[in-house]
Amino acid sequence: MKKLFALLCCTAMLGAFTGCSDDKDDDVDAALLVGVWRCTAEYDGEDDTYYPITEPDYMRINADGTGAKGLSSPTEISKYDNFTWHCEGRTFVFSYTGEKHTNEWNIETLTQDELAFSVDCEDEGYSWVEKEFYERVQ
């Protein structure tokens, strides 16, 4: 009876370790990013304040790894901040045209209709999180 109990305990422990998921299962489907998004709100973690966006502010993300941000209309893609992009897990990595450094935004939420990014910020030893919230337009 003791051996049977020990065997059951070992089996339970083995199942617990093999049942753990890998972080790689948490990757986003980059194809869901493609489209036109309208910024609806921003969160400033430094001030702990949400700001609704009242002026048109669009972002177009193209399947070819290009895009534009800060559009006042979804059709004005060539007039604003163009960028190239790719995903690394749940990180949206992009670089504005003409800049050598990359920006990394954490993808907090990504569905067919919603997109939320967060950015970790730090200044003089103080850290906070800023967020941007989008809804799909196209």
Buried (B, 14 or more C-beta within 10 A) or exposed (E): EEEEEEEEEEEEEEEEEEEEEEEEEEEBEBEBBEBBBBBBBBBBBEEEEEEEBEEEBBBBBBEEEBBBBEBEEBEBBEEBBBBBBEBEEBBBBBBBEEEEEEEEBBBBEBEEEBBBBBBEEEEEEEEBBBBBBBEBEE
